[in-house]
Amino acid sequence: MDAWSSQQLSPLYGREVFRSHEADETHERVAHELKAHRSVWGRGKVDAIFCRAELSALSLCILRYGCDVDIEPDALGNFVLVQMPLRGHAEIHTGGQTLQIHPGQGAVVSAHKPVRLRWHADCEQLMLKIELSRLQEVARRAFATRHSNDVGEIDFEMPLRLDDAAGTQWCRMVANLASLLPASSDSSPYDPRWLAHCEDNLMLYLLCHRPNSVRRQHEALRIGSETTSLRQLRRAEEFMRSHLEAALSLEEVAQAAGVNRRTLALLFRRYRDLSPMEVLRNMRLDAAHEQLARHDGTSVTQIALDCGFSHLSRFAACYRERFGQLPRDTSREPGAKH
């Protein structure tokens, strides 16, 4: 047991629910404690042990069969099962995928997909039974968007790596939760509200640090939202660029972009770090600079008016701030670079 020491898990081993050397008894007890299932027993002698500690929406379990056994619970239904071998190995067949897990590599079995499991004689696993509705609620709080609050079914990619940095931290968190268990089934010395927070934090870590359908959905929505936002920004800028000479209002620009004024301001602050009117002013100044640099004989006054500046002194001040010289200097210096 590399990831978890015997000392770390001793509070959980102290919560023994049953031991058995009989296949039928073990089948009935596991079905009662976890989920009704079919089982086919293979080589080896039954030497089963089951330990469990229940929190509010999460159960910590240790299970060993002591022999080969095939288990078919169909779909789990209302819970997700995290399986992490402490020793030995097991096979998981679900969603058209077959995975062999061993210490350093586990799996998160989805609630809605039929699953078949094969435990080998040498296998003993630490498992987390997570209430699906609570996991979905944690996911909703963490990944809620204005588009949808429905996270739907939750699927995790397999395997669940326990040997990288994120997996090592996950193991520490699980071990820490196990260490909070009292020595017996007596009431915990810890406030149940705080323990519920610890459970939620463990679920949140799993959702945030292991690839899953909620993260993929959230990322797809984020990218879709990003694309929409950039399209709205482009519409606003194209409208401003084609109406430099007009006395545009924020309302007119927002209407052209298909958003309200507040959203328009947020878009420009997010992507341009300026207000819409500051961007419009810079567009007008750039257009004026380009015309002045042509030296085609057009007066500074006319260029200023053509670019939407009605106050010449303000135009000159803004132009100097942006280009480091007055408009007339650009007009008088062919080929000047700024």
C-alpha positions as CSV (number, residue, x, y, z in Angstrom):
1,M,0.0,0.0,0.0
2,D,2.2,2.8,-1.3
3,A,-0.3,5.6,-1.6
4,W,-1.9,5.0,1.8
5,S,-0.2,3.6,4.9
6,S,-1.9,1.1,7.3
7,Q,-1.9,3.8,9.9
8,Q,-3.7,6.3,7.7
9,L,-6.4,3.7,6.9
10,S,-6.6,2.1,10.4
11,P,-9.7,4.1,11.4
12,L,-11.4,2.7,8.3
13,Y,-10.2,-0.9,9.0
14,G,-11.7,-0.4,12.5
15,R,-15.1,0.0,10.9
16,E,-15.4,-3.7,9.9
17,V,-18.9,-4.6,8.7
18,F,-18.3,-8.3,8.1
19,R,-15.8,-11.0,7.4
20,S,-16.8,-14.2,5.6
21,H,-15.4,-17.4,4.0
22,E,-18.7,-18.2,2.3
23,A,-19.4,-17.1,-1.3
24,D,-23.2,-16.9,-0.8
25,E,-23.0,-14.9,2.4
26,T,-20.4,-12.5,0.9
27,H,-22.6,-12.0,-2.2
28,E,-25.6,-11.2,0.0
29,R,-23.7,-8.8,2.3
30,V,-22.0,-6.9,-0.5
31,A,-25.3,-6.6,-2.4
32,H,-26.9,-5.2,0.8
33,E,-24.1,-2.8,1.5
34,L,-23.4,-1.5,-2.0
35,K,-25.6,-2.7,-4.9
36,A,-27.6,-5.7,-6.0
37,H,-25.6,-7.7,-8.5
38,R,-24.8,-11.0,-10.1
39,S,-21.6,-12.8,-9.2
40,V,-19.7,-15.7,-10.5
41,W,-17.0,-17.2,-8.3
42,G,-13.7,-18.5,-9.6
43,R,-10.4,-19.8,-8.3
44,G,-9.2,-19.2,-4.8
45,K,-10.7,-19.5,-1.4
46,V,-13.2,-16.9,-0.2
47,D,-11.6,-14.7,2.4
48,A,-13.8,-11.6,2.3
49,I,-13.7,-8.5,4.4
50,F,-15.8,-5.3,4.1
51,C,-15.2,-2.1,6.1
52,R,-17.2,1.1,5.7
53,A,-17.5,4.5,7.2
54,E,-20.4,6.7,6.1
55,L,-20.4,10.5,6.0
56,S,-23.2,12.5,4.6
57,A,-23.0,11.9,0.9
58,L,-19.9,9.8,0.7
59,S,-18.9,6.4,2.1
60,L,-15.3,5.1,2.5
61,C,-15.1,1.4,2.0
62,I,-12.5,-1.4,1.9
63,L,-13.4,-4.6,0.2
64,R,-11.5,-7.9,-0.4
65,Y,-12.9,-11.1,-1.8
66,G,-9.8,-13.3,-1.5
67,C,-10.6,-15.2,-4.7
68,D,-11.5,-14.5,-8.3
69,V,-15.0,-13.2,-8.7
70,D,-17.0,-11.6,-11.6
71,I,-19.5,-9.0,-10.6
72,E,-22.3,-7.6,-12.7
73,P,-24.3,-4.8,-11.0
74,D,-25.6,-3.4,-14.3
75,A,-25.6,0.4,-13.8
76,L,-24.9,1.8,-10.4
77,G,-27.9,4.1,-10.6
78,N,-27.7,6.8,-7.9
79,F,-24.0,6.7,-7.0
80,V,-20.5,6.9,-8.5
81,L,-17.9,4.5,-7.3
82,V,-14.2,5.4,-7.2
83,Q,-12.1,2.2,-7.1
84,M,-8.5,2.3,-6.0
85,P,-6.6,-1.0,-5.5
86,L,-4.5,-1.2,-2.3
87,R,-3.0,-4.4,-3.6
88,G,-3.5,-6.8,-6.5
89,H,-5.5,-5.9,-9.6
90,A,-9.0,-5.8,-11.0
91,E,-10.6,-5.4,-14.4
92,I,-13.4,-3.0,-15.3
93,H,-15.6,-3.4,-18.4
94,T,-17.8,-0.4,-19.1
95,G,-18.8,1.8,-22.1
96,G,-17.1,-0.5,-24.5
97,Q,-13.8,-0.1,-22.7
98,T,-11.8,-2.7,-20.7
99,L,-9.4,-1.4,-18.1
100,Q,-7.1,-3.2,-15.7
101,I,-6.5,-1.3,-12.5
102,H,-3.7,-1.8,-9.9
103,P,-2.0,0.2,-7.2
104,G,-1.2,3.6,-8.6
105,Q,-4.1,3.5,-11.0
106,G,-7.8,3.4,-10.2
107,A,-11.1,4.1,-11.9
108,V,-14.3,6.2,-11.4
109,V,-17.3,4.0,-12.4
110,S,-20.1,6.2,-13.8
111,A,-23.6,5.9,-12.3
112,H,-25.5,5.4,-15.6
113,K,-23.4,3.0,-17.6
114,P,-23.7,-0.8,-17.2
115,V,-20.5,-2.2,-15.7
116,R,-18.8,-5.6,-15.3
117,L,-16.1,-6.1,-12.8
118,R,-13.5,-8.9,-12.3
119,W,-11.7,-8.9,-8.9
120,H,-8.7,-11.1,-8.9
121,A,-7.8,-13.2,-5.8
122,D,-5.0,-10.8,-4.8
123,C,-7.1,-7.7,-5.0
124,E,-8.1,-5.5,-2.0
125,Q,-9.5,-2.0,-2.8
126,L,-10.2,1.3,-1.1
127,M,-13.5,2.6,-2.6
128,L,-15.4,5.9,-2.4
129,K,-19.1,5.6,-2.9
130,I,-20.3,9.1,-3.9
131,E,-23.9,10.1,-4.0
132,L,-24.6,11.2,-7.6
133,S,-27.0,14.0,-6.7
134,R,-24.4,15.6,-4.4
135,L,-21.7,15.3,-7.0
136,Q,-23.9,16.9,-9.5
137,E,-24.7,19.8,-7.1
138,V,-20.9,20.3,-6.5
139,A,-20.4,20.3,-10.3
140,R,-23.3,22.8,-10.8
141,R,-21.8,25.2,-8.3
142,A,-18.3,24.9,-9.7
143,F,-19.1,25.0,-13.5
144,A,-22.4,26.9,-13.7
145,T,-22.8,29.0,-16.7
146,R,-25.5,31.4,-17.9
147,H,-26.3,28.9,-20.7
148,S,-27.2,26.0,-18.5
149,N,-27.1,24.7,-15.0
150,D,-27.8,21.1,-16.0
151,V,-24.7,19.0,-15.7
152,G,-26.4,15.8,-16.6
153,E,-24.6,12.5,-16.3
154,I,-21.0,12.6,-15.2
155,D,-18.4,10.4,-16.8
156,F,-14.7,10.4,-15.9
157,E,-12.0,9.3,-18.2
158,M,-10.2,6.1,-17.3
159,P,-7.9,5.3,-15.8
160,L,-7.8,7.4,-12.7
161,R,-4.1,8.1,-12.3
162,L,-2.9,8.1,-8.8
163,D,0.8,8.3,-9.5
164,D,1.1,11.8,-10.9
165,A,1.1,15.1,-9.0
166,A,-2.7,15.5,-9.0
167,G,-3.2,11.9,-8.1
168,T,-0.8,12.1,-5.2
169,Q,-2.7,15.1,-3.8
170,W,-6.0,13.2,-4.3
171,C,-4.6,10.3,-2.3
172,R,-3.5,12.7,0.5
173,M,-7.0,14.2,0.6
174,V,-8.6,10.7,0.8
175,A,-6.2,9.7,3.5
176,N,-6.9,12.9,5.4
177,L,-10.7,12.2,5.2
178,A,-10.1,8.7,6.6
179,S,-8.0,10.1,9.4
180,L,-11.0,12.2,10.5
181,L,-13.0,9.1,11.3
182,P,-13.5,8.5,15.0
183,A,-12.1,5.2,16.4
184,S,-15.6,3.7,16.6
185,S,-19.0,4.4,15.1
186,D,-19.7,6.9,17.9
187,S,-20.5,10.5,16.9
188,S,-17.7,12.4,15.3
189,P,-15.9,15.1,17.3
190,Y,-16.1,17.3,14.2
191,D,-18.9,19.6,13.2
192,P,-21.0,17.9,10.5
193,R,-21.1,21.1,8.5
194,W,-17.4,21.1,8.3
195,L,-17.2,17.4,7.4
196,A,-19.8,18.1,4.6
197,H,-17.4,20.8,3.3
198,C,-14.5,18.3,3.4
199,E,-16.6,15.9,1.3
200,D,-17.6,18.6,-1.2
201,N,-14.0,19.7,-1.5
202,L,-12.9,16.1,-2.3
203,M,-15.6,15.9,-5.0
204,L,-14.6,19.3,-6.3
205,Y,-10.9,18.2,-6.6
206,L,-11.9,15.2,-8.6
207,L,-14.1,17.3,-10.9
208,C,-11.4,19.9,-11.4
209,H,-8.3,17.7,-11.7
210,R,-9.4,14.7,-13.6
211,P,-10.8,14.7,-17.2
212,N,-14.6,14.3,-17.1
213,S,-17.7,15.2,-19.1
214,V,-18.6,18.2,-16.9
215,R,-15.3,19.8,-17.6
216,R,-15.5,19.1,-21.3
217,Q,-19.1,20.5,-21.5
218,H,-18.0,23.6,-19.6
219,E,-15.0,24.2,-21.8
220,A,-17.2,23.8,-24.9
221,L,-19.7,26.3,-23.6
222,R,-16.8,28.6,-22.7
223,I,-15.3,28.4,-26.1
224,G,-18.8,28.9,-27.6
225,S,-19.3,32.0,-25.4
226,E,-15.9,33.3,-26.3
227,T,-16.7,33.0,-30.0
228,T,-20.0,34.8,-29.6
229,S,-18.3,37.6,-27.6
230,L,-15.6,38.1,-30.2
231,R,-18.2,38.2,-32.9
232,Q,-20.1,40.9,-31.0
233,L,-16.9,42.8,-30.4
234,R,-16.1,42.7,-34.1
235,R,-19.5,43.9,-35.1
236,A,-19.2,46.9,-32.7
237,E,-15.7,47.8,-34.0
238,E,-16.8,47.4,-37.7
239,F,-19.7,49.7,-37.0
240,M,-17.5,52.3,-35.3
241,R,-14.9,52.2,-38.1
242,S,-17.5,52.8,-40.8
243,H,-19.0,55.7,-38.9
244,L,-16.0,57.6,-37.7
245,E,-17.4,61.0,-38.8
246,A,-20.7,60.5,-36.9
247,A,-21.4,61.5,-33.3
248,L,-22.1,58.0,-32.2
249,S,-23.7,57.2,-28.9
250,L,-22.9,54.1,-26.8
251,E,-26.5,53.0,-27.3
252,E,-26.0,53.0,-31.1
253,V,-22.8,51.0,-30.9
254,A,-24.4,48.5,-28.6
255,Q,-27.4,48.1,-30.9
256,A,-25.2,47.5,-33.8
257,A,-23.3,44.8,-31.9
258,G,-26.5,43.1,-30.7
259,V,-25.9,43.6,-27.0
260,N,-26.9,46.1,-24.3
261,R,-24.7,48.9,-23.1
262,R,-23.4,47.1,-20.0
263,T,-22.4,44.0,-22.0
264,L,-20.7,46.2,-24.6
265,A,-18.7,47.9,-21.9
266,L,-17.7,44.5,-20.5
267,L,-16.6,43.2,-23.9
268,F,-14.3,46.2,-24.6
269,R,-12.9,46.1,-21.1
270,R,-12.2,42.4,-21.3
271,Y,-10.7,42.2,-24.8
272,R,-9.3,45.8,-25.3
273,D,-8.8,47.0,-21.7
274,L,-10.5,50.2,-22.8
275,S,-14.0,51.6,-22.9
276,P,-15.9,51.6,-26.2
277,M,-15.6,55.3,-26.5
278,E,-11.8,55.2,-25.9
279,V,-11.5,52.6,-28.7
280,L,-13.6,54.8,-31.0
281,R,-11.4,57.8,-30.2
282,N,-8.2,55.8,-31.0
283,M,-9.8,54.7,-34.3
284,R,-10.5,58.3,-35.2
285,L,-7.0,59.4,-34.3
286,D,-5.4,56.6,-36.3
287,A,-7.6,57.5,-39.3
288,A,-6.6,61.1,-39.0
289,H,-2.9,60.2,-38.7
290,E,-3.2,58.1,-41.9
291,Q,-4.8,60.9,-43.8
292,L,-2.4,63.6,-42.6
293,A,0.6,61.4,-43.5
294,R,-0.6,61.3,-47.2
295,H,0.2,65.0,-47.6
296,D,-2.5,65.5,-50.2
297,G,-3.2,69.1,-49.3
298,T,-6.3,68.4,-47.1
299,S,-6.3,70.8,-44.1
300,V,-5.9,69.6,-40.6
301,T,-9.3,71.1,-39.8
302,Q,-11.1,69.2,-42.5
303,I,-9.4,65.9,-41.6
304,A,-10.4,66.4,-38.0
305,L,-14.0,66.9,-39.0
306,D,-14.0,64.0,-41.4
307,C,-12.7,61.8,-38.5
308,G,-15.4,62.8,-36.1
309,F,-13.6,65.6,-34.1
310,S,-15.6,68.7,-33.7
311,H,-13.3,70.3,-31.1
312,L,-10.0,71.1,-32.8
313,S,-8.1,71.9,-29.6
314,R,-9.2,68.6,-28.0
315,F,-8.2,66.8,-31.3
316,A,-4.8,68.3,-31.2
317,A,-4.2,67.3,-27.5
318,C,-5.4,63.7,-28.1
319,Y,-3.3,63.4,-31.2
320,R,-0.2,64.6,-29.5
321,E,-0.8,62.2,-26.6
322,R,-1.1,59.3,-29.0
323,F,1.6,60.1,-31.6
324,G,4.0,62.4,-29.8
325,Q,3.5,65.4,-32.1
326,L,0.8,67.8,-33.2
327,P,-1.4,67.1,-36.3
328,R,0.3,70.0,-38.2
329,D,3.7,68.4,-37.6
330,T,2.6,65.2,-39.3
331,S,1.1,67.2,-42.2
332,R,4.3,69.1,-42.7
333,E,6.8,66.2,-42.6
334,P,6.6,63.9,-45.6
335,G,7.7,60.4,-44.7
336,A,7.7,61.1,-41.0
337,K,7.7,58.0,-38.8
338,H,6.1,57.8,-35.4
